[in-house]
């Protein structure tokens, strides 16, 4: 006989706290016979310092945006020649398999926040992406930032979860999250730390046990084997399969995190004598190649692990609000044989080298977006829908090809519990990006009518 279990039940052992995915056995009996309604989760993904729009923006609007392999009119109007190596839509190629789960949203901007020169936008790009505040509305005078939209969501949705919001970044020194008073909120950059936060009990003894378990190459599942077996015997066939898939995924991620952790105590190699500071022409900025965050590169595995634990947090309903930084101006992708910082390529876009290198990095970052979509689409909820069906994922940034703010990359993925019908390229012709934020908040059940410079909730479907 299948038992009924509490939605907040977890598997607990020494140093382990294993939240469970939504199971049919958690649905109140009075709701049986009708579809259980999973909560709507909202995620904001960000990549800074630009996007090579000729290889991103579709040339046509509507559902057939991916079938017209031409460079958009915006790209044709650029003052420089597009290299023949640049292929239209090449940046979006990783997303084509998920075409019906995404919509490309052109013409959305933070009109107030990005009206100054390019040097100002370097700072406002990450600082204002989720706040929409014009920090330089008085020329030469910096004003206070405002609250980021994820924190508006967390204020309401966080009442229902153990973690009100999850902020992730691939670089320990970067955040896009701000409090009600405009103060920056540190983001988590170490996948192992986030994993322990999700699956370790709150006491000091449990945290110490978790650290010992990691050093001894043990699993969080070891301490709950008996409890897992007992629970599995009491569940129905569908729930047993769902639980087994979840625990298998949990263990696979844990193994990858442990492998990455082995390098934490290995000293970084000395910087070669010939590696001098590199000056980016045009802006006078120096990027220290001795900085391990920039010089070491290899951001891909870190970002993928962060996205894996993000999915686990959403799947177990430990949070319904998350953000993740996928890239910024100082990234050096040495694993791709790209030895300049991303920002350096943005200042070489009149040359084929700058264009192709920028587009390659943009494609890598879009690959991370596709990875997250695929992971969320694979997670089955208790009512048979997917985690992606019950989520809204926004990807965007505050700069275009040449740090301009008039042609920006924005897209939305997920269906918001069935309220968003996607699969199109839509041009909103300079509508506030905040309109999209309002639509996302309202769809998730946050009672707001406006945010930043919004004029209405964006209509997508």
N, C-alpha and C positions, 0 to 999 in steps of 0.2 A: 504493500500500500504506500502510495506517495504521501509524504508528510508535507505540512505547510511550514515554511521557515520565514523568519523575519527578514525584511529587505536589508537591514543593517548587520545581519549575521556575518561573522568572519571566522576563518580558521585561525586559531591561536595556539602557539607553542612557544617555547623558550626563545625569545628574540625574534619571533615571527608574528606577523599580523597580516593575514592574507584575506583581503577583501574579495568578495565573490561577484561574478557578473550577474546581471539580471536573469533570473531563472523563472520558469513557469511556476515552480513551487513557492515563489515569493508573491505571486499575484493573489490578492485577497479572494476568498471563495465567491464573494458577491460579484466579483468582476469576471469570474470564469464564464465562458460562453460568449463573451464579447472581447474584442481585441484590447489587450493591455496597452496603454499609451506610454511609451518610453519618453523620458525627458528630452528636450532639445538642448544640445551642447553647442557652444560657439567658440570658434578658434580664429585667431588672427595670426597670419604668417607675414613676415617682413623681410625684405632684402634691400639694403641701402645703396646709395650712390649712383643709381641709374639702371637703365635697361636699354639694350640696343633695339629700339622700336622697329626699325626696318625688318628685323628678323622675328618680330613678335606680333605686331598689330595686324589682324586680318584686313584684307583689302575690301571685303564686303561685309555687310551686316546680315543678320538672319541665321537660319539653321544650317545653311550651306557654307559657312565661313571657312571651313577647312578644305573645301574643294577648289577654291580659286587660289592658285599658287602664284599670285602676283604680289608685287610690293605695293603697299598701300599708298594712297595719294599723299598722305602726310610725309611718308618717306621720300617720295619722288620730289617733294618740294624742298628737300634739304639742300643746303648750299654746297655740299660736297658730293663727289661721285661715290656711289655704293659699289664696293668691291664685287667682282663677279662670283667670288666664293660664297657670298652671303645668299642663303636660300630663304625665301619667304616662309614664315611660320616655323622655321627650324627650332626656335626656342620653345615653341608650344608642342613640338612633336611628342615629348613624353606623355602629354595629356590626351592625345588623340584617342587612345583606347577607352578613355573615360568621358568622351565628348558629351554624352547625354547626362552626365553628372556635374557638368560645369557650364558656366556662361562667362564669356569675355565681356567685361564692362569698360568700354572706352568713354572718354569725356568726363570722368569723375575727378574732381580736384578739391583740395583745400584752398579755396580762392584767397582767403585772408592770410593763411599761414605761409604762403609761398609767393609773395609779391615783390620781394627784394632781390638783390643781386645773388649771383651764384655762390659767393663765399658764405653769405648768411644762410643759404639753403643747405650748405653742408651740415650745419648744426641743427637747423630746423627739420631736416629730413627725418632723423630718428626721434627727435624730441617732440615733434608735433604730429607724427603719423597717426597716433591714436588719440590725440587731444584736440587737434584742429585749431590751436591757439596761434594767433599772430604775435610772436614774441617781439617783433620790431614794428609794431603798429605806430609807435612814435619813432621816427628815424633817429638812429644813434642811441636809443634808450631801450635796453632790454627789460621786458616786463616779466611778470611771474607766469609760469606755465599753469595749465589747468589739469583737471583730472582726466585720465585716459579712459576710453570707453570700456575697456575690460574691467576696470574697477567699478564703473557704474553697473555693469552686469553682475559683478561679484557681490555688490551690496545687496542684491535681491536673490540671485541664484545661490550664492554662497551659504545662505541659511539652511539649505537642504543637503549640504555635503561636508565631508570632513575637512577638505581644503577649499577655501573660498575661490581661489584662482591659482593657476600655475603659470609662472613666467619662466621661459627657457631661452637660453642664448648659447650660441656656439663660441662666444668670446666672453670671458669672465668680466670684462670691463664695460659691457654694453647693456643697456636696457631701453625699452620703449614704454615702460609702465610708470605711471605717476599717480600720487595720492590726490585727495581732494584739495590739498593746499599746494599742489604742483611740485612736490618733492619726488625725486626719482626713487623707484622701488627696485632694489637689486634683483637680478634674475639669476636663476640656477643654471650653471654651465656644465656641471659634472654629472653625467648620467648615473653613475654609481650612487651619488648622494641623493638624487631624486628617487631612485629605485628603493633605497633604504628608507627614505621618508614615506614612501607608499606602503611598504611591506614590513616595517619594523614597529613594534609596540612603542608607546610613548615614554616608558620609564627609562631611567639611566641604565638599569641592569639589562633591559632588553636591547638598548642601543649598543652596550658593551658586548653583549652576546652576538649581535649582528656583525660587529667588527671582527670578533674572533672567528665567526663562521666564515667570513670572507677570506681571512688569512689562512684558514684551514681548508679552503676550497670546498666548503660545504654549501648546501642549498637551503633557502628559506623553507623549502618543502619538506626537508628532512624531519623537522620538529613537529610536523602536522600530518605525518603519514597515516597514523591510526585514525585521526579525526577525519581525514579525507576519505579513507576507506569506508568508515561508518556512514558518512554523509552520502557517498555514492550509492551505497546499498539501499538507501531510503528514497532515492530520487527516481523519477520516471526515466524512460529510455532517452528521450530527447534532452533532458536536463543532464543526464550522465555524460552524454556525448559532448554537450556544450561545456560542462565543467572540465572534462578531460582535455578538450582542445585549448581551453584557457590556461590550464596548468602546464600543458606542454609548451605553449607559447611563453609563459612566464619563465620556465626553466631555460629555454633557448636564449632569451634575452639575458638572463642571469649569467649564463656561460660566457656570452660575448662581453658583458660588463667585467667579469672577473679577468678575462684575457686582457682587456684594455687596462685594467688596474695594475697588472704586472709591471707596466712601464712607469708607474707613478714615481717609483723610487730610483729609476735609472737616470743618472745625471745627463743633462743635455750636452752634446759635443761642443767644444770650443768654437767660437766664431772665427772663420779663417781671417787672417790678417788683411787679405785683399778685399774683404767684404766691408766696404765703407757705407756710410749713410747715403741713401739715394734721394736725390731732390727731384720732386715731381715738377716738371716745367709748367709754368703758367700760374701756379698758386703759391709757390715758395714753401710748400709743405715738405717736411722730411719724414721718411718712414725708416725706422731703425731696423735693419735686417737682422740685428742681434736679438730682437724681440722674439721669444720662442713662439708667441701666439701667431706672429706673422710669418716668421721664417720657417717654422716647422711645417706649416700648412697641414695637409691631409685632413681637411675639415669634414670630408664626406662621412667617414665612419662615426665621428662624434655626432654629427647632425642626425644620422639615421638612428643611432641609439636614443638620442633625445626624443625623436619622433615615436620610437617604439614605446618608451615609458609614458609618453603623452597619451598614446592610444590606451595603454593599460589604465591610466588614471581616469580616462573618460569611460572606458568599458566597465570599470568597477564602480562607477558613479562616485568616485572620491572627489571629483571636481566636474563642473559643467562649463567652466570658463578657462581658456588657456591661450597663451601667446607663445610664439617661437620666432627667434631671429635666425634666418638661414644664411645671411651673409652681410658684409659691409665693405666700406671703401678700402680698408687695409688688408683684406684677405689676399694671400699669395698661394696659388694652387700649384705647388711644386709637384704634387703627385700627378698632375696633368701636363707637366713640363711647361708650365706657365710661370715664369720667374719674376714677373713684375706684379706689383699690387694692382688689384682691380681698378683702383682710382687712376693709376698710371695709364691704363688702356682707355679710360674714358676721356683722357686728354690727348689721345692719339687717334681719334675716330675719323680724321681726314685721311688716314693711312689704312691700307688693307690689314696690316698687322693689328692695329688697335681694334678695328671692326670685328675681325674674325676671333680675336682673343676675348673680347668683351662678350660676343655672342656665345662663345663656347662656355664661358663661366655662367652666363645667364641660363643656358641650357642645363648645366649641372644643377643650378638652384631649382629650376623648374622640375628637374628629375626628383628632387626631394619632395616637392609638392605632389607629384604623381605617386611617389612612394607612400606618402601619408594617405592619400585617397585610396590607394589599393588596400592598405592595411585596414582602414576604416570600413571599406566595402566588404571585407572578408569577415568582419565580426558580426555574428548573428545575434539579434536580440530575442527576448523571450516570445515576442509576438510574430517572429519570422522575418521582420524587417532587419535592415542592417544599421550599424552605427552611423554610416554615412547618410542613410535615409533620415536619421534623426539628429543631424548636425548641420551647421553652416560654417564653412571654412573660407575665410577671406585671405587672399594673397595680394600684396601691393607694396608700393614704395613711393616716396615723394619726389623722385627725379626721373626724367626720361633719358634720351640719348645723350644730350649735352647739358645735363644738369638743369634743363628747363622743366617747368612745372605745368605745361599746357598739354602734354601728351603722355599720360602716365599708365603704367601697367596695373590693371586691377582685374581680378577675376573672383568668382564665387563658386564654391563646390558644395555639394550636399543638398538635401531637399527640405530641411527644416521641419521634419515631421509630416511631410507631404504638402507643405504650403508653397514650396518653390519648385516650379517646373523649369528646368534648365535646358541647355543644349544650343544656345544662341550666342551671337555676337551682337551686342546692343551699344549704340552710341548715344550717350546721354547729353552730349553737347554742353559741357561745362557746368553740369549740375553739381551740387556739393557732395563730396564723398561722405560727409556726415549723414546724408539722406540714407545711404546704404547702412550705416551703423545703426540708425534708428530702426530700420526695417529688421535688422538682425536682432536687436534687443527686443522688439515687440514680438517677433516670432518665437523667441525663447521664453516669453512670458514676463518680460521686464516692463513695468508700467511707465513708459516714458513717452512724451510727445515730441521732444526735440533734444538735440545734442549739438554743441558748438554752433556752427553756422547753418544748420539744417533748415530746410524750408518745408519738408514733408517726408514721410517714409517713402523710400524708393520703391517703385513698382517694377518687379522683375518678371512676374508671370501672370 
